[in-house]
Amino acid sequence: METSLRPGSVAAVAGDRDAVLIELPGEVSTSESLLPTLERLIGGMGIRGDSLAGIGVCLGPGSYTGLRIGAATAMGLVSGWRVPLKGVPALRAIAFAAVSEAPVLSVIRAREGEVFAAAYASSDPFSTELLPPGVYECRAVADWLSRNGAVCAGPGAEMVAGVSDPSLTTSPGADTIARLASILHGRSGPDPFLRPLYLRSFRQKARQGVS
């Protein structure tokens, strides 16, 4: 499930086969559309929820409300279906989808000229973190990018680097979240509970520079 960014989506992935993905309807709130869309996905594939190998959900950063809905829904489903749960950071998912052996700077549009950003040594899900996830001013992230020569990707890349290639600027879909959740689960096992990455206090905004 991906509910932290627009458009939200749900997907089912089995091995290397093509994913089945359904986007959440934009005209309906996530709280109203998520479960019906999941039911449509699973029902259309002719499978049962308790037969799934696990559930992956995006941990953000992104929409505060969307993150809460996604996390609560995922926790409820794994409790009822008794399947493993794995949370996936959105910034790591963006780097994973970039398919790069070079460093990747993942960027998500925030507010007031700021972005959520993090950088990784490559698209490998276990590559070294070069810039910790945080809320940064666009100018500071652009300066970091000019010094480090990374691939810039994510739905904030245009703000930082003028990137317009749709393959690099789209939000990670639930299919990417599902594939990455499976990989992370294989290394570290299921998550007993979820810790959404809000990064920005609901009451107080944190401004960061980049070193």
Order of alpha helices (4+ residues) and beta strands (2+ residues): beta-beta-alpha-beta-alpha-beta-alpha-beta-beta-beta-alpha-beta-alpha-alpha-alpha
